[in-house]
């Protein structure tokens, strides 16, 4: 089987191509050149370390180069490579990233009419399991400490089996089973409003649909601070072509 697999790989080698290269070839054929860069939403004001590959296509007759937005917030804990020229970064005084405590402080917890900030109702068993998970940790790291009746697979180490930390950034918020990671101190998953605020949505932004749909709207979004920074760069580029 291994020999057959190797022969098959050799046979298809001339046709193997990465997704990014494929996109580049397609745009080249229709008269565009592309620029791309991996950007982290935390660089622009989100409280989540969400990476996005941004691809910009520019017509070949336009001689200007697109300039990706420079980071505003940065420290080594974000992790994503600062893929910018040294000259571009020279002189920038980075602000410290906006940690979860600061993001959540913007929420009016007295507003009982905000349906996006209503916490999920967890089962007693789930709440007991939450109590074992320390801030900044996940179920995989405490699985051996759980009583037998609370144990679950280590595979489920994200979503509501991960507890956020007030003084850190959140990982990419992907809703699993219609809920998000655990609140830093309370034994519940964070609400749609809390997830949205961490992501960078305006505090008064309204989501629509079922709870699952609203979770997905937050989880699938390009974080607004990153979108805004890109929009400004696109505006500057378009103005330079006039």
C-alpha positions in Angstrom: 0.0 0.0 0.0 2.8 2.4 0.8 4.5 1.7 -2.6 1.2 2.3 -4.4 0.7 5.5 -2.4 4.1 6.7 -3.3 3.6 6.0 -7.0 0.3 7.8 -7.0 1.9 10.9 -5.3 4.6 10.9 -8.0 2.0 10.6 -10.7 0.0 13.6 -9.5 3.0 15.7 -8.5 2.9 17.9 -11.6 -0.8 18.8 -10.8 -0.4 19.4 -7.0 -0.7 23.1 -6.1 -1.3 25.0 -3.0 -4.6 26.9 -2.5 -2.9 30.2 -2.3 -0.9 29.6 -5.5 -4.1 28.5 -7.2 -5.8 31.7 -6.3 -2.8 33.7 -7.5 -2.8 31.9 -10.9 -6.6 32.5 -11.4 -6.3 36.2 -10.7 -3.2 36.5 -12.9 -5.1 35.1 -15.8 -7.9 37.7 -15.5 -5.4 40.6 -15.2 -4.8 41.0 -11.5 -1.8 40.7 -9.2 -2.4 39.8 -5.6 -0.8 40.7 -2.3 -1.5 38.7 0.9 -0.6 38.7 4.5 -1.7 37.0 7.7 -3.0 39.6 10.1 -4.0 39.1 13.8 -7.1 40.8 15.0 -5.4 41.6 18.4 -3.1 43.9 16.6 -6.0 46.2 15.9 -7.9 46.2 19.1 -9.7 42.8 19.5 -9.2 40.9 22.7 -8.9 37.6 20.7 -5.8 36.3 18.9 -7.7 35.5 15.7 -5.6 35.2 12.6 -7.0 35.9 9.1 -5.2 35.5 5.8 -6.1 38.6 3.8 -5.7 38.5 0.0 -6.0 41.8 -2.0 -6.3 41.7 -5.8 -5.1 44.7 -7.8 -5.5 45.3 -11.5 -2.3 45.1 -13.4 -2.7 48.6 -14.9 -2.6 50.1 -11.4 1.0 50.7 -10.4 0.4 51.5 -6.7 1.0 48.8 -4.1 -1.5 48.1 -1.4 -0.2 48.8 2.1 -1.6 46.5 4.8 -2.6 48.2 8.0 0.2 48.4 10.5 -0.4 46.9 14.0 -1.4 49.2 16.8 -1.4 46.7 19.7 1.4 44.2 20.2 3.4 42.1 22.6 5.2 38.8 22.2 2.2 36.8 23.7 0.2 37.3 20.5 2.6 35.1 18.6 1.7 35.9 15.0 4.8 37.0 13.0 5.0 40.8 12.3 5.3 40.3 8.5 6.2 43.9 7.8 9.3 45.6 6.6 11.6 47.0 9.3 11.2 50.4 7.9 7.5 50.2 8.2 7.7 49.2 11.9 10.4 51.7 12.7 9.3 54.3 15.2 6.0 52.6 16.1 5.3 52.7 19.8 3.0 49.7 20.2 0.1 49.8 22.8 -0.4 46.8 25.0 -3.2 44.4 23.7 -6.6 44.9 25.2 -7.0 41.9 27.6 -10.4 40.3 28.4 -10.9 42.1 31.7 -10.8 45.5 29.9 -13.1 44.3 27.1 -15.7 42.9 29.5 -15.6 46.1 31.6 -17.4 47.8 28.8 -20.6 45.7 29.2 -23.5 47.0 31.2 -24.4 44.0 33.2 -27.4 45.9 34.7 -29.1 45.9 31.3 -31.5 42.9 31.7 -33.1 43.6 28.3 -29.9 42.7 26.4 -30.9 39.2 25.3 -27.3 38.7 23.9 -26.0 38.9 27.4 -28.2 36.3 28.9 -26.1 33.4 30.2 -26.7 29.8 29.2 -28.3 27.5 31.6 -25.9 24.6 32.2 -26.7 21.3 33.9 -25.5 20.8 37.5 -23.0 18.2 36.2 -21.5 20.6 33.7 -21.2 23.3 36.3 -19.4 20.9 38.6 -16.9 20.1 35.8 -16.4 23.8 35.1 -15.2 24.3 38.7 -12.2 22.1 38.2 -10.9 24.2 35.2 -8.5 27.0 36.2 -8.3 30.4 34.4 -6.3 30.1 31.2 -6.5 26.3 31.3 -8.7 23.6 29.7 -10.3 20.3 30.6 -7.3 18.3 29.2 -5.0 19.8 31.8 -7.2 18.7 34.8 -8.9 15.6 33.4 -7.0 13.4 35.9 -8.4 15.4 38.8 -12.0 14.9 37.8 -14.2 12.4 39.6 -15.1 9.5 37.3 -18.7 10.7 36.8 -17.4 14.0 35.4 -14.7 12.8 33.0 -14.9 13.4 29.3 -12.5 12.8 26.5 -9.3 15.0 26.4 -10.2 15.6 22.7 -12.8 18.1 23.9 -10.2 20.7 25.0 -11.8 23.8 23.4 -15.2 25.5 23.5 -16.9 25.3 26.9 -14.1 23.1 28.3 -11.6 26.0 28.2 -11.6 28.8 30.7 -10.5 32.3 29.7 -8.1 34.4 31.8 -8.9 38.1 32.7 -5.4 39.2 32.1 -4.8 37.5 28.8 -6.2 37.5 25.3 -8.8 34.9 24.2 -7.9 32.3 21.6 -10.0 32.2 18.4 -13.6 32.1 19.7 -15.3 29.2 17.9 -18.7 28.2 19.3 -19.0 24.5 20.0 -22.5 23.1 20.8 -23.8 26.7 20.7 -21.7 28.0 23.4 -18.3 29.6 23.9 -15.4 29.2 26.4 -15.9 29.5 30.2 -16.0 32.9 31.9 -12.7 33.7 33.7 -14.3 33.4 37.2 -17.9 32.4 36.8 -18.9 28.8 36.2 -20.7 29.3 32.9 -19.8 29.8 29.3 -19.5 33.4 28.2 -22.5 35.0 26.7 -23.0 36.1 23.1 -22.5 39.7 24.2 -19.2 38.9 26.0 -17.9 36.9 23.0 -18.9 39.8 20.7 -17.2 42.4 22.9 -14.0 40.3 23.1 -14.1 40.0 19.3 -14.5 43.8 19.0 -18.1 44.4 18.1 -19.7 47.7 19.2 -21.2 47.2 22.6 -24.7 48.0 21.3 -24.5 45.7 18.2 -27.6 43.5 17.9 -27.6 39.9 16.8 -30.6 38.1 15.4 -31.8 34.5 15.3 -31.6 31.6 17.7 -28.9 31.4 20.3 -26.9 29.0 18.1 -27.2 31.4 15.1 -26.1 34.4 17.2 -23.1 32.4 18.5 -22.2 31.5 14.9 -22.5 35.1 13.8 -19.8 36.1 16.3 -17.6 33.1 15.7 -17.7 33.4 11.9 -17.0 37.1 11.7 -13.9 38.9 10.7 -13.3 40.9 13.9 -14.6 44.4 13.4 -11.3 46.2 14.5 -9.4 44.2 11.8 -12.2 44.9 9.2 -12.0 48.7 10.0 -8.2 48.8 9.7 -8.4 47.0 6.3 -11.2 49.4 5.2 -9.0 52.4 5.9 -6.1 50.9 4.0 -8.4 50.2 1.0 -9.7 53.7 1.1 -6.2 55.1 1.1 -5.3 52.9 -1.8 -8.3 53.9 -3.9 -7.7 57.6 -3.2 -4.0 57.1 -4.4 -5.3 55.9 -7.8 -7.4 59.0 -8.5 
